[in-house]
Amino acid sequence: MEEIQPEKLDHAIVTIRPNGPLVVQGNFIVIDEEGKEMEKRERLSICRCGASQKMPFCDGAHKSNGC
């Protein structure tokens, strides 16, 4: 897969990784459950399996627990 340069995007790209997280890159804002804007990032991975210790972000737990 081609590496995307997030700082050059004026929009977000969401990539669904097989048996893994949603990878979000580009220009986006993440709002937490309390309606507050989270730390600005140009790339992040969102857990889909529920096994991460850093929810809602992926910590790679899916690799070792068979999710």
RAKA-V835522 format. One line per field, one symbol per residue. burial: I if it has 9 or more other C-alpha atoms within 8 Angstrom, else O. A space follows every 50 residues. Layout:
burial: ???
//
This chain:
burial: OOOOOIOOIOOIOOOOOOOIIIIIIIIOOOIOOOOOOOOOOIIIIIIOIO IIOOIOIIOOIIOOOOO
//
